[in-house]
Amino acid sequence: MTPIILIPARLGSTRLPGKVLADIAGQPMIVHVLRRAQEAALGPVAVACCEAEVAEAVERAGGIAVMTEPDLPSGSDRIHAALHTLDPAGRHDVVINLQGDLPAIDPAYLDKVLRPLELGYDIGTLVAPVTSAEEALSPSVVKCVCAFPEGVEVAPALYFSRNPVPGGEGPLWHHIGIYAYRREALGQFVSLPPSALEQREKLEQLRALEAGMRIGVVRVPGAPFGVDTPADLEHARRLLGTTP
C-alpha cells in the first residue's frame, strides 16, 4: 500500500468556532495534528482546507495545504477533492482521513487503521472500549456494533449508533473517527447519496454499510482526546503545554 494522509479542516464549528486555529502551546491545533500525522511516517501528509487562514497556518509550519471548495458537504468530500489535486496520477492507493481536532493522537493509531485493508476490507477504522456508563449513554460518543473473538484484532463493523448498542452483556465499543479508504472505495463513497440510516442517526459511515461496502475495525486501548468545546480546548492546553 502507498498511503497518503489527508486532514480535512475548516473554521466553521458550532460549539467551538475557529477551533482548528486555536492556540495550544504556541501552535495552532491543526499544526499539532499535522505533526502527529508526520510522525507516523506512512506517506505524505496534507491539510484539505477552504479558508486562507488555515492554509497560511499550515504552510508557515512547513506543511502542505490544499484549498478546496467551501461548500463541500463533509470531510470525506474535502479529502476526495484534495486527493485529485495532489495526486491526479493515482500514485497513492490508500487515503487516511485524520480529523483536524485530535491534537494528541497517537501516531501508531494511523498505522493500525490500515490493518483492515490488508485483510480485504474497503474501509478501515478504529474502536476503543467504552469505560463508563456516562460514555455509553452519551450521544456524542458513537458506538460500533462489532465483536472480537479471542486473539482477533480486526472485526467487521455491523452497525454504528449514538445509542448504547448492542444490548445484553458484553463490552461496548467507542468508535474513533479515523478512516483508511482504498482509493476506489473513497470515490465510490462520495458518489453515493446520503442514505436513510445515515440521515436518521446523523452518521456518515452508515452510508457505506447500506451500500454494501465492508468496514473493518481495529481495537485500540483508548479513544484519543478530541477538542469540541472550550473545556476540551483548555484540557488540550494542559495536556500538551501551556495556556496562552
N, C-alpha and C positions, 0 to 999 in steps of 0.2 A: 504493500500500500504506500501511496505517496500523499500524505495528508497535508492540508492547509488549514490553519486555524483562523477563523473569522469571528470578530467580536462586534455584534450589532450594538449601536449606541445612538441614543437621541436624547435631547434635553427634556422633552415632554415627559412628565411623570406626575400622576395625580397626587400621590401622597408626599412626594419629595421632589419638586421641580428642580431641574438642573443638577440632579444628583451625580451624574457621571463626571461632572467637573468639580464636585465638592472636594475641598482640600482635606487630605489625610496625610499627616506627617510631611507637609511641604510639597506634595504631588497631587494632581487631580486623581480621583478614584480610577478613571479609565486607564491612567498610566500604571497604577498598581496591577490592574487586571492584565494589561499588556505585558508587564514584566513577568507575571506568573506564567503566562502562555509561552513567552520566550524561553523561560527556564525549563519548560517541558521538552524542548529541543526535538520536536517531532516534525517540523517543517516551517515554512514561512508563516508569519503572523501579520494580520492587518485588521484595522478597525473600519467597519462599514458604518458610515455616519451620514447625516443630512444637514448638519449645521457647520458653518465655517469655524466657529469657536472650538468645536470638538476636534475637527481636523487639525487646527493650529496647535492645540494642546498635545495631540499625539505626535505631530511632526516635530515640535520643539523637543520632545523626549527621544527623538531619533526613530520613531515608529512610522509605519505606513498607514495612511488614511485614504479611504476611497469614498468619494461623495456619491450618494445615491438619492433617488427622488424622495422628497419629504412625505409624500402621501402613500408610501408603501404600507400595506396593512399590518405587517408583522416583521419580527426579526428574521424569520426564515426567508421571507421575500427579500429582505435587505441583504442578507448574505448571498442569496442566489444572484442578485443583481451585481454585487461586488465581485463575485466569483467570475462572472463573464467579463468584467472589466479587467481583472487582474490576470486571468488565465484563459483567454479565449481559445487557446490551442488544446485545452483539456489535459494538461500535464498532470494535474492533481486529481486523483480518482476518489478521494475521500475528503469530506469537509467536516471539520469540527466547529460546532456552533457554541461559543462560550459567552454567557451573559456578561454584560458590562458592569454588573453590580455585585460581583464576587471578588472583592479585593484581596481576600485571604485564601483563595482557592489553592489547594494542594496541587502542584503541577503533576504529580503522579496520577491524579484522577483523570487527566487528559489522555494519558496512555491507556488507562483502564477502559475508558469509554470506547476504545477501538476493538476490544475483545469480541463483542458480538458480531462484528463484521467479518472477523476471521472465521466465524462459525456459520456464515451464510446469511445472517440477518440483513435486512435492508437498512435498519437504523439501530444505533446503539445508544443507550442512556444509562443513568446510574440511579441506585436506590440505597438508602441507609435505614437502619432500624428506627422505628418510632419508639421513643424512650419515655413518654409521659402521656397521661390522659389528656392533658391540655393540647399537646401536639396532635394527638389522634383526632380530637374534636375540632381543631382549628380549620376553618375553610381555606385559609391561606396556605396550609400545608397540603399539597397534593399527594394522595395515596395511590400506590400502584398495586394492582392485584397480580401477584406472582408468587411462586413457591420455589424454594431452593432445597432439594433433597440433600442429604449428607454428602459433602465433598463437591457439590456443584456450585460454581461461581457465577455462571451465566444462565438466566432463565427467560422464557418468553413472557412478555408483558401481555396480560389478558384484558386489562381494563385500567383506566385511571379515573379517579374521582376525588372530589373535595370532602367526601364523607368517609367515615372510618370503615373501609371495606378491605377484605371480605369479612363476613360475620364469623362467629364461632371462635373457638380457642386457637391461639397461634399468633405469630408476630404480624405486625403491620409494617408496611414499607413506605418510607418518605421518599417521594420522587424528587430527584435533583435535576433541574432543567438544563443539563448539558447534553448535547447530542452529537453523535457522529453519523453522518449520512454517506452512503455511497453516492457518488455524484449524480448518477441517473435517478436514484431514489429522491434526492433533493429536487431535481427537476420535475419528477412526477408529482411530488407532494405539493409544490407551489402551483402546479397547474390544476389541482383539484379545487372545486368549490367548497366553501365551508359546509361541514356535514351536520346532520341533525343532532347527534350526541355532542359534537364539538360545541354547537351553539347552546345546547342545554346545560352542559357542565362548564362552559367557558374554558375549555381545554383543547388547544390546537392539536395535540398529539392524537386525539381520538379520530381526527380526520384520516390519519394514516391507517389506524386499525380498521376503521369502517370500510376503507378502500381495499382491504386485504393485504396491506403491507405488514411485514413482520418486524416487530420491535423487540430487541433483546436487551435485558437489563443486567447490569453487573452490581453486585452488592459491595459497598464500601463501608468503612467503620462508622462514619458520621457525616451528616449533611454540612456542607460549607456554610459559613456565615454570609448571609446576603444583606444588602442595605436597601430598605424600603421606606423607612420612616426616619424622622430626626433622631429618635432614640437609637436606632440602628447605626446611624452615622456617628454618633458620639461613642458608641461601643467600638466601632471600627477604628476610630481615632485612638482610643485607649489600647486597643489590641495591636495596632501597627505603628504607633508612635505617639506624637504629641498633638494636643488640640491646638489649632491655630489661634 
